[in-house]
Amino acid sequence: MILGAFGGRMDQEIANFHVARKFVHKFANIILVSEENICMVLEPGLNHCIRNPSYFNTSCIPSSPACGILPLFGRVDHIVTDGFQWNLNDQSLEMGIFISSSNRFLRKEDCKNSYSTIFSEGYLLFTCEFQIENINDYFQL
């Protein structure tokens, strides 16, 4: 976990993304955290399960926080998501062409289960807005 990953110089924030991508295969998860955001690099070929924040009983988390799935490291094909307001179904993302920003988790009453899923054949950056009380509650570590 890298605390204080955002909110400073843009070149340092990009350097944090670089480090997360470079070492993601050496650690179970590399999670970048600030006071209002969290993000992590998603490795290709894995079905990533992310706990839907609407299942937590706390005032620190919006009931449906904004999130993004970004192809920061190059074009990514065959992306499939479930549990978001706007899901991707075997779609491609590429900077300057199409990205998944300003998406939202489904509200609890609209969810099939307590996890949203993301699968892709390339590296993605997942971002989400909310304040962290306990990181282990949000991601399956």
ChimeraX attribute file (.defattr): number of C-alpha atoms within 10 A of each C-alpha:
attribute: neighborCount
match mode: 1-to-1
recipient: residues
	/A:1	13
	/A:2	14
	/A:3	11
	/A:4	13
	/A:5	21
	/A:6	19
	/A:7	12
	/A:8	9
	/A:9	9
	/A:10	10
	/A:11	9
	/A:12	13
	/A:13	16
	/A:14	14
	/A:15	13
	/A:16	16
	/A:17	21
	/A:18	15
	/A:19	12
	/A:20	23
	/A:21	20
	/A:22	11
	/A:23	13
	/A:24	18
	/A:25	13
	/A:26	8
	/A:27	8
	/A:28	10
	/A:29	18
	/A:30	20
	/A:31	20
	/A:32	21
	/A:33	21
	/A:34	17
	/A:35	14
	/A:36	14
	/A:37	19
	/A:38	23
	/A:39	22
	/A:40	22
	/A:41	27
	/A:42	26
	/A:43	19
	/A:44	16
	/A:45	13
	/A:46	13
	/A:47	15
	/A:48	18
	/A:49	19
	/A:50	18
	/A:51	20
	/A:52	26
	/A:53	24
	/A:54	20
	/A:55	17
	/A:56	16
	/A:57	9
	/A:58	11
	/A:59	8
	/A:60	12
	/A:61	18
	/A:62	14
	/A:63	20
	/A:64	19
	/A:65	18
	/A:66	18
	/A:67	21
	/A:68	18
	/A:69	24
	/A:70	23
	/A:71	22
	/A:72	20
	/A:73	16
	/A:74	13
	/A:75	19
	/A:76	20
	/A:77	16
	/A:78	14
	/A:79	21
	/A:80	17
	/A:81	20
	/A:82	19
	/A:83	24
	/A:84	22
	/A:85	15
	/A:86	15
	/A:87	19
	/A:88	18
	/A:89	12
	/A:90	12
	/A:91	14
	/A:92	20
	/A:93	22
	/A:94	16
	/A:95	14
	/A:96	7
	/A:97	8
	/A:98	13
	/A:99	16
	/A:100	18
	/A:101	15
	/A:102	14
	/A:103	18
	/A:104	20
	/A:105	26
	/A:106	23
	/A:107	17
	/A:108	17
	/A:109	9
	/A:110	11
	/A:111	17
	/A:112	11
	/A:113	12
	/A:114	16
	/A:115	22
	/A:116	21
	/A:117	17
	/A:118	23
	/A:119	23
	/A:120	22
	/A:121	17
	/A:122	20
	/A:123	22
	/A:124	26
	/A:125	18
	/A:126	21
	/A:127	22
	/A:128	22
	/A:129	19
	/A:130	20
	/A:131	17
	/A:132	17
	/A:133	11
	/A:134	8
	/A:135	14
	/A:136	10
	/A:137	14
	/A:138	17
	/A:139	16
	/A:140	13
	/A:141	9
